[in-house]
Amino acid sequence: MLALLDSAWLLVLLTPACCQEGPHLAKRNISPIINLKLDQRKKMLTWNYIRNVSHSNCSITTPLNPDTRTSPQVGDDNTYFCIFPNSVLHRGANLTVSVTSDGSVFKESLAIENSGEEGTGAMNFSCLIYNVHFMNCTWAPGPAAPADTQYQLYSWESTHDDEKECSHYITDSMRTHVGCHYDQLGEAKITDNYFFLVNGTSNHTMIPFLDFTPFVGFKMEKYNPPANITISYNGSNHVIQWDNPEIRFDLGSQIFYYELDMQRKGGSPKKDPVSITLFLYDILHLSHESPQCSAPTK
């Protein structure tokens, strides 16, 4: 009887210690990362923590590109986030958050798939800014796209802007959207970036989306030819002058290269050139003075 009581007393003493340690161990084995979400338009991964962490980082893995890693930031609402603006998601992606908590490493991943029939999404997308205030974007329907496929283009200029659908679509003979015209672009800034996303819909199959790295504004601009070309003779030389074309972005000096090709009257452009000269002018200086070239008489 005494031996039985001793055993019972031992069990009573051991049980509280076991119960106190169990929840602590269980908590250490639970990932502190919760609410892992991705805003595909902004390419922003967000999440929260349920306890303190250290040594955190996040990464994205996409086909054909090396892994991209960055350090998380925290918002005013205590939500953590990472942004991957230069990644594309339409080929699929895997995003991972890695942290250390209570001496253990935890990872949570989110896989992105682009659902849709292969060959039905938009392709050959390009954009061009012209005449300072206008922009056209064009694309081609996927070769396997059903006849009823329709595409929608969305654009925005920063992660803080709302997306806007194209308001002036360009269509082909089947009334399929194959482009978009933007008129009266807003005030230009040298830091302008343009973000685009092309979706597609069909009653027969799912159409995969198409996204891109940011389009840099000043690299998209096509310049007009020089204007007001004049030729004069000062008694010893012919002077050729012209005006720089108007441009959208103030890129500073030394961006215009001019090639002047002069031919003798009746001569062959290939067999009898007078000269082919490359000129470089300072755009700031030439805003007050036209480019000019003196051609000696023969």
Disulfide bonds with the S-S distance in Angstrom:
Cys58-Cys82 1.71
Cys127-Cys137 2.03
Cys166-Cys180 2.05
